[in-house]
């Protein structure tokens, strides 16, 4: 008996959602898929139909279809979806990972010419503002450990840092935004001043100069090692996979675990 195989885009059209939603369901083992020799997902039509029957209520609400909501929805709709996702997934770091997948899909849709650059920027800005409002709703104290947030030198993309902040505030960290284009010596100076307990660096996919990122990672690694603080490198940029000091973080669940353990360590030292 032959089974018709659907591409990710075809399965997404049948479900009425974005491609990133289908990829996420496959990664969560909610819907079965096979891989082609080139690593692309393929879905049996029968499996897609079974999934749609089982999860029809979820699809009717458009749950988790972030890129579509960001493109077509209003600010209040997006804000409401953000908090519903937190309730559905049980944590902000899981919500942030889900949004991160949608952001990657938005970028791919722009590259394929499916949306314009203005649409991509507007959707990203709406997401950024919704995340910021969620962060501001979380209580924090000056006595909480402090994490410095910054992008790689020359990287203008800060939305990934917003997701990192969402994750860290949930874990009991207070954040200091350095943001984009902060020179490495300025970061080192702040680290040496003893004002932070952790440094989180983000590099988007546009940061693809591996030697330059390796040089920056080494300089920051030396400063963080000497200061005895945690260092995390995240995002899709070309950070070293195994830096001399620090950790290459691929998802926010991992960052959540690292930050939780380090926060406890900071508290013990302070006590």
C-alpha positions, 0 to 999 in steps of 0.5 A: 500500500503506498502512502502519499508524502507531503512536504512541510509546506504542504502539511502546513497548508493542510493544517492552516498554519505556518511552516514553523508550527509543523516543524515544531510538532514534528520535533515534539513527536506530536506528528510523525515524519521521515527524513529525505537523504537531504535531511528534509522532513516528509509527512504521510498524509494519513498521519497529518489527517490523524493529527488534525482530527486529534488537535482540531481544538488547538488549531482552531485557536491558532495556538503557537503559530507565531509568525502568522499571528505576528504578521496578521494579528494586532498587539493585544492578540499577540500579547494574549497569545504570549501568556496563553503559550506560557500557560500551555507550555508551563514555562517562559523558557519553553515559550521563548524556544517556540518563538525562536523557531518562529523567528527563524521561519520569518527570516526564511520566508523573507529570504524566499520572497514570501514576505517583504522586509517591512513585513518581517521588521514589523512582525519582529518589532511586535514580538519584541514589544510583547516580550518586553511587556511580559518581562516588565510584568515579572518582579525583580530586585536589586539583590537578584544576581545581574546578567549583562546582555549584549550582541556580538560586535557589529550585530544589530539583531536584539530580538534573541536577547529579548528571549534570553531576558524572558528566560533569565527573569523567570529564573530570578535574574536581573538583566542589564542591557548593553544591546547592539554594537557594544565594543568588547573592551567596554564589556570587559571593563564592566566585567572587571568592575564586578558589577555582573554575575553573568554575561549572555552574548547573542549572535544572529545568523548574519554574524558568520565571521567565525575568526572574528567571533572566536577572537571576541569569545576568547577576549570575553572568556578571559575576562569572565574566567578571571572574574569568576562569572558565567559566560553563555554564547547563543544565537545562530551566529558562528560562535566557537562550538567549544570556547576556551571559557564559557558555554555555547548554548543552542536553546533556552531550556539549556540556558534556563538550567545553566542560569538556575544552577549558577544563581544558586552558586552566586547565592551561596557565595553571597551568603 
